[in-house]
Structures are given as C-alpha cells and as structure tokens.
C-alpha cells in the first residue's frame, strides 16, 4: 500500500506514519511544520513541506500516487478557532476540500479523516454519545470538522472516493504538544514534571473521554479496509479534570494541590463517546487503560526535557 499522511510531523500523524511504515507500507508525509516537528517524521517516509491549502497540493499527491490518505493536518486549537474563525475555516474546511480534491485527481482509493467527537456534538442529551446524536458544535473548530465530514460524503457520492471519518475523543500520549491551549494532559504533565503550578479552569468537574494515541493509531489502521462511515473513537469512560490532575500529580510524584481559575465560557460540561459502532463494524476498541496511559505519558514528558 502507498499511504500519504497529512500532518505527519504532528502528534497523531507521526504515530500513524510510524505504524504504517512498521506494517511494511510506503508513506509520504505532507506537513507545513507550523505545529509539527521535522524530527518526528519517520526517516523511512518521504517528506514534503507543504500547506494543505496550497495549490501545489495536487501535484504533491500526484507524485505520491497514494492508495490511502490519512488526513490528520488541521488547526487543532478550539479556542483559537473562536478567536480567528476565518483562519480555522481556511485550514480545516478549505484545506480539507483541497485534500479531497487532490485525492480524487491522484486516483486514491480512500481518505481517513481525523474528525472530532468532542467538538462536533456540543453538549449532548445522551452520555456516552452515539454517532446518531444531533450535532450542535459550540465552536468554529467543531463546525469545521462537521463540514469536513459533509464534504467527504459529497466527494464519495460524486467521485466514488471512499471516506471514513474518525471522531476522536480527547487524544493524549507521547509527542503531544504541551504548548498553547490544546492538549490538557500534555500541558498538565509538562508543568508537573518541571515543578510548575497547574491551574484548572473552573471547578474541575467537567468531564472528557481520554483516549491514548496508540489506540487512535489502531483505529486508523482498522479503517484502511473496514466499512466506510463515521465512527466515534474513544473509551466510553468519563474522567473529570480534578481526577485527571490527581492521577497526573501522583504519577509525577507531586503533592501540590492544583489552583482553580475562572471557567472558560462556552466550555462543554460533559463529553464521552459511545464506541459501539467502531467495535462492531471495525473490530476496534480502546485497550490502553487511562492509568497506564498516564504513567507512560508522564514518563515521556519527564525524559523529553
């Protein structure tokens, strides 16, 4: 198989690249390095420095002639999408349409799209939330991801491009960027191992579904030949931020109590995904326990410097 990974220098994309290469396949990575790091790209991959919104994308796809595209490139910060929705839409909507169009032109069979189970649903009436639940995104980021899924369906119907949308829960693990406002596990872990204070937004009772990046990679591999459609990728387990902090602090050997700051306006109170469809149709389920994942993640940030 010839694979192409957009955002392959980033957190999730670099792990996908490693796994596909380990499986014996050829990989081309496209990344503009705005958030990704060149040193995270597997040396066995062909690397192309390019923005997914670039008109040169089609030529890069044609050169790679991929069978399957893992589309992981994105503007990933929900709060940044609120501050600058035009930029978010440019990357996450226009960029995704550019990827889909280039995929068709290059003769690709399938696109596997990194969507968002946390941001697409908004505050829901059902926990854990199934794919059939109405989508009421509270941020431009969630709206853009939902739009990307809709465009994927359109390209599937019009051009025959196979499309799989994976609605990730809150992904965490090694290589996650601890800077900025995305990735609370990475942010807390980095601050704790360096003896810095941690501030929890609000009362800390807000919940999320934390899924380890290794499980997310397994879901992407399962989606290569599995049935098309949209799937939640999470654990089905809610963890509140106070509990998350206590687990990370214990793993870091820190006894300090977290400080609490003001709540962020518009933040979801609860988010947890029903993964029945992925289990039944893709044969996938999360296998990394949160306790084990927290320990390995803290160790990564302890040694990463």
C-alpha positions as CSV (number, residue, x, y, z in Angstrom):
1,X,0.0,0.0,0.0
2,X,1.1,3.5,-0.8
3,X,-0.1,5.8,2.0
4,X,0.0,9.6,2.4
5,X,-0.3,11.3,5.8
6,X,-1.1,15.0,6.0
7,X,0.1,16.5,9.3
8,X,2.6,13.6,9.5
9,X,5.1,15.7,11.5
10,X,2.5,16.3,14.2
11,X,1.3,14.4,17.3
12,X,-1.2,11.9,15.9
13,X,0.1,12.0,12.3
14,X,3.6,11.0,13.2
15,X,2.4,8.0,15.2
16,X,0.2,6.9,12.2
17,X,3.2,7.3,9.9
18,X,5.3,5.1,12.2
19,X,2.7,2.4,12.4
20,X,2.1,2.3,8.6
21,X,5.8,2.0,7.9
22,X,6.1,-0.7,10.6
23,X,3.4,-2.6,8.7
24,X,5.6,-2.6,5.6
25,X,4.0,0.1,3.6
26,X,5.3,3.2,1.7
27,X,4.5,6.6,3.3
28,X,4.7,10.2,2.1
29,X,4.3,12.8,4.7
30,X,2.9,16.3,3.9
31,X,3.3,18.9,6.7
32,X,3.9,22.7,6.7
33,X,5.7,22.4,10.1
34,X,3.5,25.2,11.6
35,X,2.9,22.9,14.6
36,X,4.6,19.6,13.6
37,X,8.3,18.9,14.1
38,X,10.5,17.6,11.4
39,X,12.4,15.3,13.8
40,X,9.2,13.4,14.5
41,X,8.9,12.3,10.9
42,X,10.0,8.7,10.4
43,X,13.2,8.7,8.4
44,X,11.8,6.0,6.1
45,X,9.0,8.3,5.0
46,X,9.2,10.8,2.0
47,X,8.7,14.2,3.5
48,X,7.2,17.2,1.6
49,X,7.0,20.6,3.3
50,X,3.6,22.0,2.1
51,X,0.5,23.6,3.4
52,X,-2.7,21.7,2.7
53,X,-4.3,24.8,1.4
54,X,-1.6,25.3,-1.2
55,X,-2.5,25.0,-4.9
56,X,0.6,22.8,-5.2
57,X,-1.0,20.1,-3.2
58,X,-2.5,18.3,-6.2
59,X,0.9,17.9,-7.8
60,X,2.4,16.5,-4.5
61,X,-0.4,14.0,-4.3
62,X,0.1,13.0,-7.9
63,X,3.8,12.4,-7.3
64,X,3.0,10.2,-4.3
65,X,0.2,8.4,-6.1
66,X,-1.3,7.2,-2.7
67,X,-3.8,4.4,-2.3
68,X,-4.9,5.6,1.1
69,X,-4.7,9.1,2.7
70,X,-4.7,9.7,6.4
71,X,-5.8,13.3,6.7
72,X,-4.5,14.5,10.1
73,X,-3.4,18.0,9.2
74,X,-5.6,20.7,11.0
75,X,-5.8,23.8,13.0
76,X,-6.3,22.0,16.3
77,X,-7.0,24.7,18.9
78,X,-10.7,25.1,19.8
79,X,-10.1,28.5,21.5
80,X,-8.0,29.7,18.6
81,X,-10.9,28.9,16.3
82,X,-13.1,31.2,18.4
83,X,-10.5,33.9,18.2
84,X,-9.9,33.5,14.5
85,X,-12.7,31.5,12.8
86,X,-11.6,32.6,9.3
87,X,-8.2,31.0,9.7
88,X,-9.8,27.9,11.2
89,X,-12.1,27.6,8.3
90,X,-9.3,28.2,5.8
91,X,-7.3,25.3,7.2
92,X,-10.0,22.9,8.4
93,X,-12.6,23.4,5.6
94,X,-10.8,24.8,2.6
95,X,-7.7,22.6,3.4
96,X,-9.8,19.5,3.7
97,X,-11.6,20.2,0.4
98,X,-8.2,20.7,-1.2
99,X,-7.1,17.3,0.2
100,X,-10.3,15.5,-1.0
101,X,-10.0,17.1,-4.5
102,X,-6.3,16.2,-4.8
103,X,-7.1,12.6,-3.6
104,X,-9.6,12.2,-6.4
105,X,-7.2,13.6,-9.0
106,X,-4.4,11.3,-7.8
107,X,-6.6,8.2,-8.0
108,X,-6.6,7.5,-4.3
109,X,-9.0,4.8,-3.1
110,X,-9.8,6.1,0.4
111,X,-9.4,9.1,2.7
112,X,-9.4,8.6,6.5
113,X,-10.3,11.9,8.1
114,X,-9.4,13.0,11.6
115,X,-12.6,14.4,12.9
116,X,-13.6,15.4,16.5
117,X,-16.1,13.5,18.7
118,X,-15.5,16.1,21.5
119,X,-16.2,19.2,19.5
120,X,-18.8,18.1,16.9
121,X,-21.6,17.1,19.3
122,X,-21.5,20.0,21.7
123,X,-23.4,19.5,24.9
124,X,-25.4,16.3,24.4
125,X,-28.6,14.7,25.8
126,X,-27.0,11.2,25.8
127,X,-23.8,10.1,27.6
128,X,-21.9,8.2,26.2
129,X,-22.9,9.9,22.9
130,X,-23.5,7.8,19.8
131,X,-22.9,8.9,16.2
132,X,-26.6,9.3,15.6
133,X,-26.9,12.1,18.2
134,X,-27.6,15.5,16.7
135,X,-24.5,17.6,16.2
136,X,-24.6,21.0,17.8
137,X,-21.0,22.2,17.8
138,X,-20.2,25.1,20.1
139,X,-17.0,26.2,18.4
140,X,-15.9,27.1,14.8
141,X,-13.5,24.2,15.1
142,X,-16.3,21.7,15.7
143,X,-18.4,23.2,12.9
144,X,-15.4,23.0,10.5
145,X,-14.9,19.3,11.4
146,X,-18.5,18.6,10.8
147,X,-18.2,20.4,7.4
148,X,-15.2,18.3,6.5
149,X,-17.3,15.1,7.1
150,X,-20.1,16.5,4.9
151,X,-17.6,17.3,2.1
152,X,-16.2,13.8,2.5
153,X,-19.7,12.4,1.9
154,X,-20.1,14.6,-1.1
155,X,-16.9,13.5,-2.7
156,X,-17.8,9.9,-2.0
157,X,-21.1,10.2,-3.8
158,X,-19.9,12.3,-6.7
159,X,-16.4,10.9,-7.3
160,X,-16.5,7.4,-5.7
161,X,-13.9,8.3,-3.2
162,X,-14.1,6.1,-0.1
163,X,-14.4,8.2,3.0
164,X,-14.1,7.3,6.7
165,X,-14.4,9.9,9.4
166,X,-13.0,9.1,12.8
167,X,-14.5,11.2,15.6
168,X,-11.7,11.3,18.2
169,X,-12.3,11.8,21.8
170,X,-9.6,13.7,23.8
171,X,-6.4,12.1,22.4
172,X,-3.3,12.1,24.6
173,X,0.1,10.5,24.8
174,X,3.8,10.9,23.8
175,X,4.6,13.7,21.4
176,X,1.5,15.8,22.2
177,X,2.3,19.5,22.1
178,X,2.4,20.9,25.6
179,X,2.3,24.5,24.4
180,X,-0.7,26.6,23.5
181,X,-4.1,25.7,24.8
182,X,-4.8,22.3,23.2
183,X,-4.0,19.0,25.0
184,X,-4.7,19.3,28.7
185,X,-2.8,16.0,29.6
186,X,0.4,17.2,27.9
187,X,0.1,20.7,29.5
188,X,-0.5,19.4,33.0
189,X,2.1,16.6,32.7
190,X,4.8,19.0,31.4
191,X,4.1,21.6,34.2
192,X,4.1,18.9,36.9
193,X,7.4,17.2,35.9
194,X,9.0,20.7,35.8
195,X,7.7,21.7,39.2
196,X,5.4,24.4,37.8
197,X,1.9,25.3,39.1
198,X,-1.2,23.9,37.4
199,X,-4.4,25.9,37.0
200,X,-7.7,24.2,36.4
201,X,-10.3,26.2,34.6
202,X,-13.5,26.4,36.7
203,X,-14.4,23.8,39.4
204,X,-12.8,20.9,37.5
205,X,-15.9,18.7,37.4
206,X,-16.1,19.0,33.7
207,X,-15.5,15.6,32.1
208,X,-13.8,14.3,29.0
209,X,-13.2,10.9,27.3
210,X,-9.4,10.4,27.2
211,X,-8.1,8.0,24.5
212,X,-4.5,7.1,24.1
213,X,-2.8,7.9,20.8
214,X,-1.8,4.2,20.3
215,X,-5.4,3.2,20.3
216,X,-6.2,6.1,17.9
217,X,-3.5,4.7,15.5
218,X,-5.0,1.2,15.7
219,X,-8.4,2.8,14.7
220,X,-6.8,4.4,11.7
221,X,-5.3,1.1,10.6
222,X,-8.6,-0.7,11.1
223,X,-10.2,2.0,8.9
224,X,-8.0,1.2,5.9
225,X,-10.1,-1.7,4.8
226,X,-13.1,-1.5,7.1
227,X,-16.6,-0.3,6.2
228,X,-16.8,3.4,5.3
229,X,-18.7,5.8,7.5
230,X,-18.3,7.9,10.6
231,X,-17.1,6.3,13.9
232,X,-16.5,7.5,17.4
233,X,-13.1,6.7,18.7
234,X,-12.9,6.9,22.5
235,X,-13.1,4.8,25.6
236,X,-16.7,5.4,26.7
237,X,-15.4,6.4,30.1
238,X,-15.8,9.9,31.6
239,X,-12.9,11.4,33.7
240,X,-13.3,14.8,35.3
241,X,-10.4,17.3,35.3
242,X,-9.9,17.1,39.1
243,X,-9.4,13.3,38.8
244,X,-7.1,13.8,35.8
245,X,-4.9,16.2,37.8
246,X,-4.7,13.9,40.8
247,X,-3.6,11.0,38.6
248,X,-1.0,13.0,36.8
249,X,0.3,14.5,40.0
250,X,0.6,11.1,41.6
251,X,2.5,9.7,38.5
252,X,4.8,12.8,38.7
253,X,5.4,12.4,42.4
254,X,3.9,15.8,43.1
255,X,1.8,16.5,46.3
256,X,0.8,20.1,45.4
257,X,-2.9,20.9,45.1
258,X,-4.0,22.4,41.8
259,X,-5.2,26.0,41.7
260,X,-8.5,26.9,40.1
261,X,-9.0,29.8,37.8
262,X,-12.1,31.2,36.1
263,X,-14.2,28.8,33.9
264,X,-13.9,29.2,30.2
265,X,-17.1,30.5,28.6
266,X,-18.8,28.0,26.3
267,X,-16.8,25.0,27.5
268,X,-18.7,21.7,27.4
269,X,-19.5,20.2,30.8
270,X,-19.5,16.6,29.7
271,X,-18.1,14.7,26.8
272,X,-17.9,10.9,26.4
273,X,-18.3,8.8,23.3
274,X,-20.2,5.6,22.6
275,X,-17.9,3.4,20.5
276,X,-20.3,0.5,19.8
277,X,-20.1,1.2,16.0
278,X,-16.3,1.0,15.9
279,X,-16.3,-2.2,17.9
280,X,-19.0,-3.9,15.8
281,X,-18.0,-2.6,12.3
282,X,-14.2,-2.0,12.5
283,X,-13.4,-4.6,15.1
284,X,-11.8,-1.9,17.2
285,X,-11.9,-1.0,20.9
286,X,-9.6,1.0,23.2
287,X,-7.1,-1.2,25.0
288,X,-4.8,1.2,26.9
289,X,-6.2,1.9,30.4
290,X,-6.1,5.5,31.5
291,X,-3.9,4.6,34.5
292,X,-1.3,3.0,32.2
293,X,-1.5,5.8,29.6
294,X,-1.0,8.5,32.2
295,X,2.1,6.8,33.6
296,X,3.7,6.4,30.1
297,X,2.8,9.9,29.1
298,X,4.3,11.4,32.3
299,X,7.5,9.4,31.7
300,X,7.7,10.7,28.2
301,X,7.5,14.3,29.2
302,X,9.9,13.7,32.1
303,X,12.5,12.5,29.7
304,X,11.7,14.8,26.8
305,X,13.1,17.8,28.7
